[in-house]
Structures are given as structure tokens and as C-alpha cells.
Amino acid sequence: MTKRFPYIVLAVAFSLAASAAYYSVFGLSKLFSSQATAVIILASTLEISKLITASYLHRYWQQISRLMRVYLSTAVIILMLITSMGIYGFLAASYQDTAYRLETLETSVTNYEIKKNRFQTQLNATTQEKQIVDKNVTKLTNALSNNQIQYTDQNGNQIIKTDASNRKAYEKQLDVSINRLRDLTKRESSLMDSITAIELKITNLQTSSTVAKEIGPLKYVARITNKSMDTIVNWLIILLILVFDPLAIILLISANKILHTKEIINDSDIEITAPISSIDEEVIATPEPKPQILSYWNKIRKEREKNYKK
């Protein structure tokens, strides 16, 4: 795992840098949509150059002149800002597409709400009129049942007689009221069905729409923070660009540092494949060997003797 770790860091750094480059390139192409292909080629080249420049600066910082350090460091920083701007443009454009679709959805819901309120007003008026007509029917029915004339004849008998003229008038008014009540009942039922259908459409729009699902978490965060959804999205995009490309550059430099350190260690290691006798002969043949050399070879000789004994 220790040997693979530098390459894992390098792979992650390139993956993150490639993702940042993708969003940045297409974000910049949307900003300059009239020359999108040319911008994609330009931005892709700059992204690759930025990674190479960052690696070059880390490896040869001590060997290059101060002027080159300043220029290349400034170029890397500017390219990081351009990448961040491209990422911001890409994510902002994506959010705007969603925001437009959400606005269309909310407009549709608002129109349905207006239509529903109009039907509700008509329903309330119909219900009130129906109640009045229903009371009239009750009154006319009672009037018909009480439409009697009571008098005493010459013999002193009590005579109860229905008033024919009043009865005809009551019956005519009752027929009109009953027909009106029937029409109002049908109208009330139709308006209630229309309101129910509109409520179902509103519910379907709010629950089955992909836009509502996408924007749901943002609306929740906006509600609990008491901020507008645009503000929440802007904060989120800024947080993303603060860690996106800078993290890719840092990981790339870290991977270079680990690999460079590993190269130094490998270069400093001396692998001895010759037998001990040949080493001894070379040491003996060396005219007046220095004490440091003798000490070094004696140390190697003792280590190899221990290995052979094992």
C-alpha cells in the first residue's frame, strides 16, 4: 500500500483536475457560445499547461530564476481563477435551466390556483343561492299545505275550503323554485368536480415533476435559513470552486513531492550484487583507501555475512 499510495494520490489529483477542466471548459464555452469550439480547444490547452506548470515549479523551484518563478506562479494562479470562473459559469447555467423550469412550473401552479379560486367563488355563490331557493321551496310547500279558507255558513257549520287561486300561484312558484334548485344542484356538483380536478393537477405538478424533486432540498435549506434560493445556490457554487481546482493542484504537487522523494531515496541506495571476495579485492587493490571507505565496506561486509549465516 505504501508503494502504491503516491500513484493513488496522483490518480486522484488527475481525476479531480480532469473534472474541474471539464466543467471549466464547457462553462467558458457557454460564456463565449459564438466560438464554442475554439474556446474549448483554448481552455483545454490552458488546463493541461496549468498542471504541467505546477509540477514544473515544484520540481525545479531552486533551479529556475526568480523572474520565472514569479511569472509561472502568477500564471498558475490566474489559470486557477479562470478555471474557477468557468466552473462557476457552468454550475450557474445549470441552475438557471432548473430555475427557469421551476418558474414555469410555479406559473402553471399559479394559473391553476387562479382558476380554482374563480370556480370556488362561483361555487360559494351557487351554494348561497341554493340555500335561498331551498328555503323558498320549504316556504311554498308549507303555504300549499296551509292554503285553506275557514268560515261559518248560514247554518253555523265550520267550513274549511282550499283557495284555488292561491294554490295555482303557489304551485307555479314551487315548480319554478324546484327547477331552479335542480339546476343549482347540478351546477354545484359540476363546480366541485372542476375544483377537485384542478387540485389533482396541482398535486401532480408538485409531486411528479422532476424539477420539484431537484429543487426540493434547496427550497428546504432556503426556508430554514430564511434566505432566497438564489443566495443558497450562489454560496454552494462558491464553496465548490474554493475546493475544486485548488485541491486538484495541491494533490498534484503532493504526488510530485512523494514521487520526487522516492526517486532521491532510490538513487541513494546502492545495490551490491558482487560477491564479498570481489569487494575485498577491489578494496585491497585501491591504493591507500580512505578510512571512510574502509568503514563503509566493512559495514557492508558485516551485513552480508549476517545474511549468509541466516
C-alpha positions as CSV (number, residue, x, y, z in Angstrom):
1,M,0.0,0.0,0.0
2,T,2.9,2.4,0.8
3,K,4.4,1.8,-2.7
4,R,1.0,2.4,-4.4
5,F,0.0,5.4,-2.3
6,P,1.9,8.0,-4.4
7,Y,0.2,6.7,-7.6
8,I,-3.2,6.7,-5.9
9,V,-2.6,10.4,-4.9
10,L,-1.5,11.2,-8.5
11,A,-4.5,9.4,-10.0
12,V,-6.9,11.2,-7.7
13,A,-5.2,14.5,-8.5
14,F,-5.6,13.9,-12.2
15,S,-9.2,12.8,-11.9
16,L,-10.1,15.9,-9.9
17,A,-8.2,18.1,-12.3
18,A,-9.9,16.4,-15.3
19,S,-13.3,17.0,-13.7
20,A,-12.5,20.7,-13.0
21,A,-11.2,21.1,-16.5
22,Y,-14.4,19.6,-17.9
23,Y,-16.7,21.9,-16.0
24,S,-14.5,24.9,-16.7
25,V,-14.1,24.2,-20.4
26,F,-17.8,23.8,-21.0
27,G,-18.6,26.7,-18.7
28,L,-16.3,29.0,-20.6
29,S,-17.8,27.8,-23.9
30,K,-21.2,28.9,-22.7
31,L,-19.9,32.3,-21.9
32,F,-18.5,32.6,-25.4
33,S,-21.1,30.5,-27.2
34,S,-20.5,32.1,-30.7
35,Q,-17.0,30.5,-30.7
36,A,-17.6,27.5,-28.5
37,T,-15.3,25.1,-30.3
38,A,-12.3,27.5,-30.3
39,V,-12.9,28.2,-26.6
40,I,-13.0,24.5,-25.8
41,I,-9.6,24.0,-27.6
42,L,-8.1,27.0,-25.9
43,A,-9.4,26.2,-22.4
44,S,-8.3,22.5,-22.7
45,T,-4.8,23.6,-23.7
46,L,-4.6,26.0,-20.8
47,E,-5.8,23.4,-18.3
48,I,-3.1,20.9,-19.4
49,S,-0.5,23.7,-19.3
50,K,-1.5,24.7,-15.8
51,L,-0.9,21.1,-14.5
52,I,2.4,20.8,-16.2
53,T,3.5,24.3,-14.9
54,A,2.5,23.5,-11.4
55,S,4.5,20.2,-11.5
56,Y,7.5,22.0,-13.1
57,L,7.5,24.7,-10.5
58,H,7.6,22.2,-7.7
59,R,10.4,20.1,-9.2
60,Y,12.7,22.9,-10.4
61,W,11.9,25.7,-8.0
62,Q,15.5,26.0,-6.9
63,Q,17.0,25.8,-10.4
64,I,14.9,28.4,-12.2
65,S,15.4,32.2,-11.9
66,R,13.3,34.4,-9.7
67,L,11.6,36.0,-12.6
68,M,10.4,32.7,-14.0
69,R,9.2,31.7,-10.5
70,V,7.1,34.9,-10.3
71,Y,5.7,34.6,-13.8
72,L,4.9,30.9,-13.7
73,S,3.4,31.2,-10.2
74,T,1.2,34.1,-11.4
75,A,0.2,32.2,-14.5
76,V,-0.9,29.2,-12.4
77,I,-2.9,31.4,-10.1
78,I,-4.6,33.2,-13.0
79,L,-5.4,29.9,-14.7
80,M,-6.9,28.6,-11.4
81,L,-9.1,31.7,-11.3
82,I,-10.1,31.2,-14.9
83,T,-10.9,27.5,-14.1
84,S,-13.0,28.6,-11.1
85,M,-14.8,31.2,-13.2
86,G,-15.6,28.5,-15.8
87,I,-16.9,26.1,-13.2
88,Y,-19.0,28.9,-11.7
89,G,-20.4,29.7,-15.1
90,F,-21.2,26.0,-15.8
91,L,-22.9,25.4,-12.5
92,A,-24.7,28.8,-12.6
93,A,-26.0,28.0,-16.1
94,S,-27.2,24.6,-15.0
95,Y,-29.0,26.1,-12.0
96,Q,-30.6,28.7,-14.3
97,D,-32.0,26.0,-16.5
98,T,-33.5,24.4,-13.5
99,A,-34.7,27.8,-12.2
100,Y,-36.5,28.5,-15.5
101,R,-38.2,25.2,-15.4
102,L,-39.2,25.8,-11.8
103,E,-40.5,29.2,-12.7
104,T,-42.6,27.6,-15.5
105,L,-43.9,25.0,-13.0
106,E,-44.8,27.7,-10.5
107,T,-46.5,29.8,-13.2
108,S,-48.6,26.8,-14.1
109,V,-49.5,26.2,-10.5
110,T,-50.4,29.8,-10.0
111,N,-52.7,29.7,-13.1
112,Y,-54.4,26.7,-11.8
113,E,-54.8,28.3,-8.4
114,I,-56.4,31.4,-10.0
115,K,-58.8,29.1,-11.9
116,K,-59.5,27.2,-8.8
117,N,-60.3,30.4,-6.9
118,R,-62.6,31.5,-9.6
119,F,-64.5,28.3,-9.5
120,Q,-64.6,28.5,-5.7
121,T,-66.1,31.9,-5.9
122,Q,-68.8,30.6,-8.3
123,L,-69.3,27.6,-6.0
124,N,-69.8,29.8,-3.0
125,A,-72.4,32.0,-4.8
126,T,-74.2,28.9,-6.1
127,T,-74.3,27.4,-2.7
128,Q,-75.8,30.6,-1.2
129,E,-78.4,30.8,-3.9
130,K,-79.2,27.1,-3.5
131,Q,-79.8,27.7,0.2
132,I,-82.1,30.6,-0.5
133,V,-84.1,28.6,-3.1
134,D,-84.3,25.7,-0.8
135,K,-85.8,27.9,1.9
136,N,-88.3,29.2,-0.7
137,V,-89.3,25.7,-1.6
138,T,-89.9,24.9,2.0
139,K,-92.0,28.1,2.5
140,L,-94.1,27.4,-0.7
141,T,-94.6,23.8,0.4
142,N,-95.9,25.0,3.8
143,A,-98.0,27.7,2.1
144,L,-99.7,25.0,-0.1
145,S,-100.4,22.8,2.9
146,N,-101.9,25.8,4.8
147,N,-103.8,27.3,1.8
148,Q,-107.2,27.0,3.3
149,I,-110.1,29.4,3.9
150,Q,-112.2,28.8,7.1
151,Y,-115.6,30.3,7.5
152,T,-119.1,29.6,9.1
153,D,-122.1,29.0,6.8
154,Q,-125.7,30.1,7.4
155,N,-126.4,27.0,9.5
156,G,-123.4,27.7,11.8
157,N,-121.2,25.0,10.4
158,Q,-117.4,25.5,10.2
159,I,-116.4,25.3,6.5
160,I,-112.7,24.7,5.5
161,K,-112.0,25.4,1.9
162,T,-108.9,25.5,-0.3
163,D,-108.2,28.8,-2.0
164,A,-107.9,27.7,-5.7
165,S,-106.4,31.0,-6.9
166,N,-103.7,31.0,-4.3
167,R,-103.0,27.3,-4.8
168,K,-102.3,27.8,-8.5
169,A,-99.9,30.7,-7.7
170,Y,-98.1,28.7,-5.1
171,E,-97.8,25.6,-7.3
172,K,-96.4,27.7,-10.2
173,Q,-93.8,29.4,-7.9
174,L,-93.0,26.0,-6.4
175,D,-92.3,24.4,-9.8
176,V,-90.1,27.3,-10.7
177,S,-88.2,27.0,-7.4
178,I,-87.8,23.3,-7.7
179,N,-86.4,23.6,-11.3
180,R,-84.0,26.3,-10.1
181,L,-82.9,24.2,-7.2
182,R,-82.3,21.3,-9.5
183,D,-80.2,23.4,-11.8
184,L,-78.2,24.9,-8.9
185,T,-77.5,21.4,-7.6
186,K,-76.1,20.3,-10.9
187,R,-74.0,23.5,-11.2
188,E,-72.7,23.0,-7.6
189,S,-71.7,19.4,-8.4
190,S,-70.0,20.5,-11.6
191,L,-68.1,23.2,-9.9
192,M,-67.0,20.9,-7.1
193,D,-65.7,18.4,-9.7
194,S,-63.8,21.1,-11.5
195,I,-62.1,22.3,-8.3
196,T,-61.2,18.7,-7.4
197,A,-59.7,18.1,-10.9
198,I,-57.6,21.3,-10.6
199,E,-56.4,20.3,-7.1
200,L,-55.3,16.9,-8.5
201,K,-53.4,18.7,-11.4
202,I,-51.6,20.9,-8.9
203,T,-50.7,18.0,-6.7
204,N,-49.4,16.0,-9.7
205,L,-47.3,19.0,-10.8
206,Q,-45.8,19.5,-7.4
207,T,-45.0,15.8,-6.7
208,S,-44.3,14.1,-10.0
209,S,-42.2,16.9,-11.6
210,T,-38.5,16.3,-11.8
211,V,-37.9,20.0,-11.2
212,A,-39.7,19.8,-7.9
213,K,-37.6,16.8,-6.8
214,E,-34.3,18.5,-7.9
215,I,-35.1,21.8,-6.2
216,G,-36.7,20.3,-3.1
217,P,-33.6,20.2,-0.9
218,L,-32.6,23.8,-1.9
219,K,-36.0,25.1,-1.1
220,Y,-35.8,23.3,2.3
221,V,-32.4,24.9,3.1
222,A,-33.6,28.3,1.9
223,R,-36.6,28.0,4.2
224,I,-34.7,27.0,7.3
225,T,-32.0,29.7,6.7
226,N,-34.6,32.4,5.7
227,K,-32.6,33.1,2.6
228,S,-33.6,33.2,-1.1
229,M,-32.8,30.1,-3.1
230,D,-30.6,32.1,-5.5
231,T,-28.4,33.1,-2.5
232,I,-28.2,29.5,-1.3
233,V,-27.1,28.2,-4.7
234,N,-24.6,31.0,-5.0
235,W,-23.0,30.1,-1.7
236,L,-22.9,26.4,-2.7
237,I,-21.2,27.1,-6.0
238,I,-18.6,29.4,-4.3
239,L,-17.8,26.6,-1.8
240,L,-17.4,24.1,-4.6
241,I,-15.0,26.3,-6.6
242,L,-12.9,27.1,-3.5
243,V,-12.0,23.4,-3.0
244,F,-12.3,22.1,-6.6
245,D,-9.4,23.2,-8.7
246,P,-7.1,24.3,-5.7
247,L,-7.4,20.8,-4.2
248,A,-6.5,19.3,-7.6
249,I,-3.3,21.4,-7.8
250,I,-2.4,20.7,-4.2
251,L,-2.8,16.9,-4.7
252,L,-0.8,17.1,-7.9
253,I,2.1,18.9,-6.1
254,S,1.8,16.4,-3.2
255,A,2.1,13.5,-5.5
256,N,5.1,15.0,-7.3
257,K,6.7,15.6,-3.9
258,I,6.2,12.0,-2.8
259,L,7.5,10.6,-6.1
260,H,10.5,13.0,-6.1
261,T,11.4,11.9,-2.6
262,K,11.1,8.3,-3.7
263,E,13.4,8.9,-6.6
264,I,16.0,10.5,-4.3
265,I,15.8,7.5,-1.9
266,N,16.2,5.1,-4.8
267,D,19.2,7.0,-6.2
268,S,20.9,7.0,-2.9
269,D,20.5,3.2,-2.4
270,I,23.5,1.1,-3.7
271,E,22.6,-2.4,-4.6
272,I,25.6,-4.6,-4.3
273,T,25.4,-7.8,-6.4
274,A,29.1,-8.7,-6.4
275,P,30.4,-11.4,-4.0
276,I,32.3,-10.5,-0.9
277,S,35.6,-11.7,-2.3
278,S,35.4,-9.4,-5.3
279,I,34.6,-6.5,-3.0
280,D,37.6,-7.3,-0.8
281,E,39.8,-7.5,-3.9
282,E,38.7,-4.1,-5.0
283,V,39.2,-2.6,-1.6
284,I,42.7,-4.2,-1.3
285,A,43.6,-3.1,-4.8
286,T,42.6,0.5,-4.0
287,P,45.8,2.4,-3.2
288,E,45.7,3.8,0.3
289,P,42.0,3.6,0.9
290,K,40.5,6.3,3.0
291,P,39.2,5.4,6.5
292,Q,35.6,6.4,5.5
293,I,35.7,4.0,2.5
294,L,37.1,1.1,4.7
295,S,34.5,1.8,7.3
296,Y,31.7,1.7,4.6
297,W,32.9,-1.6,3.1
298,N,33.4,-3.2,6.5
299,K,29.8,-2.3,7.4
300,I,28.5,-3.8,4.1
301,R,30.7,-6.9,4.7
302,K,29.3,-7.5,8.1
303,E,25.7,-7.1,6.9
304,R,26.2,-9.6,4.1
305,E,27.9,-12.1,6.4
306,K,24.9,-11.9,8.7
307,N,22.6,-12.5,5.7
308,Y,24.6,-15.6,4.6
309,K,24.6,-17.0,8.1
310,K,20.8,-16.7,8.2
